[in-house]
Every structure is written in structure tokens, then in C-alpha cells.
Amino acid sequence: MASDSRLNYHNEKVDDLTGEKFQEIVAVADCIRKTFVIPPFNIGIQFIGIGYFPDNGHKYPLSYFIPRLSEGIIGDDTIVIKFQKIYSNLKKLTQKENTGQYVNGIICGYENLVPYIATFNTFIDNFNVNPYEIGAYVESQKCDDTRPSERDSAVKYLNEKIAAISQIRPQDVGGPIEVLEINPDGTNSFLQENDNLFDGNLEQLIYKWNNDIASINGQILNPPVRQKLNL
């Protein structure tokens, strides 16, 4: 599993002529994790994009909520049931058809040496899980590339692919690339990590942008970038 570490700060607006919603991105920072291990299980989860969600009067990044995703799971659950319960816990954090409070991404893990991958999108309440062929890819960007199946070549491909996308969409893809390996023997490890992650709440993040932007590898976009919502 591989992801970039770019976070953007945006205002959601509506086009006066078309009525379509869009994001006006005003700042970015390379400080956020989008790929995680869900403890205590050897299950990985990756989010396409990232958001801040409310809890006790503040808004927090998804890293804050990761321990809650295993609530209700027992060891005897099949991998499919585990994935379903994780998705149910995600839905508790989000709101269907709310563009500011949804998540989408993938979940992966093994059962009896067979890899399983689930795709989810809480905006439209979509969830699918299937056994997956080793060497296959699930990507946020559809492409016709020939993808390598050998481990080191696959890591190189993922780095090059994300770097290429960041050249096209620097307003929401960029920064250090993290690569998480989930193994069938129950182990996992980050092969690449961003060493400058920020897990504070939204108020603390905005303070950093306004007062110590270098500490989060951030920058203000001038002019702001307008981007259509991709749900």
C-alpha cells in the first residue's frame, strides 16, 4: 500500500453559473499520513485524500480515529466480517452525501494466506470486498500501465506513479511517499515513511499554517487552485 502525504486546506464553494460544488484550495502541507495499520489486527487501510472529523468539540485527522476502527471485531471473525465492521465504524464518523464528511479508500489483509481487498466510499455508501490476486493493483487513478509484480519493482513503480501524479495535481498529491507492506505471516512494516507527520487537530493545523508553516512543510497557494469535487 502506498500513498503521498500532502494535505490541502480548502473552502468549498458553489459555481454561480452551473450550481456545481468545487474546492478552492488555498494551502498545502506535506505532513499527513493516509495509510495505516488497524490494531491489533494485521489489516491495512488507505484513504484517498484526507479529512478532519469532529470529536468532543474539535476536528481531528483520520489518524486520531484509527484505533476505533477495530471496535466490535473479534478474533474469530472472518476477514470479510472484519472488513465489514471496519466500514461500519467508518460510517459512524461520516455522513452520507455530505461532501465535507466522507471518506473513500481501500482495506487489505490476509486470511489463510489469501489476500483480500475492500473498496469503500461512505459518500454513496458503497462497499465491496473480494479475494485478490497477488500482484494486482487497486489505484485511485485508473491507468493502462504495465504493473510489475516483483516486490522491489512494485515499490519503484508506486513511487514513480505517485510522483508523476503529483506533477499533474500538486494541489492535492505530493510530498514524501509512504509504503506499507502487509504480510501473510501476520507482520507488517513501513518500507518508506514521512518523518515529519503532524497529528494535531484542525485548530492546531491552522495555527501552524499561519505561524510556523515550515514545520509542516507547507505553503500558501497564491492564487488559490479551483478543483472540481471528485466523489
C-alpha positions, 0 to 999 in steps of 0.5 A: 500500500502506498500513498503521498502525504500532502494535505490541502486546506480548502473552502468549498464553494458553489459555481454561480453559473452551473450550481456545481460544488468545487474546492478552492484550495488555498494551502498545502502541507506535506505532513499527513499520513493516509495509510495505516495499520488497524490494531491489533489486527494485521489489516491495512487501510488507505484513504484517498485524500484526507479529512478532519472529523469532529470529536468532543468539540474539535476536528481531528485527522483520520489518524486520531480515529484509527484505533476505533476502527477495530471496535466490535471485531473479534478474533474469530471473525472472518476477514470479510466480517472484519472488513465489514465492521471496519466500514461500519465504524467508518460510517459512524464518523461520516455522513452520507452525501455530505461532501465535507464528511466522507471518506473513500479508500481501500482495506487489505489483509490476509486470511489463510494466506489469501489476500483480500481487498475492500473498496469503500466510499461512505459518500454513496455508501458503497462497499465491496470486498473480494479475494485478490490476486497477488500482484494486482493493483487497486489505484485511485487513478485508473491507468493502462500501465504495465504493473510489475509484480516483483516486490522491489519493482512494485515499490519503484513503480508506486513511487514513480506513479505517485510522483508523476501524479503529483506533477499533474495535481500538486494541489492535492498529491505530493510530498514524501511517499509512504509504503506499507507492506502487509504480510501473510505471516501476520507482520507488517512494516513501513518500507518508506515513511514521512518523518515529519507527520503532524497529528494535531487537530484542525485548530492546531493545523491552522495555527501552524499554517499561519505561524510556523508553516515550515514545520509542516512543510507547507505553503500558501497557494497564491492564487488559490487552485479551483478543483472540481469535487471528485466523489 
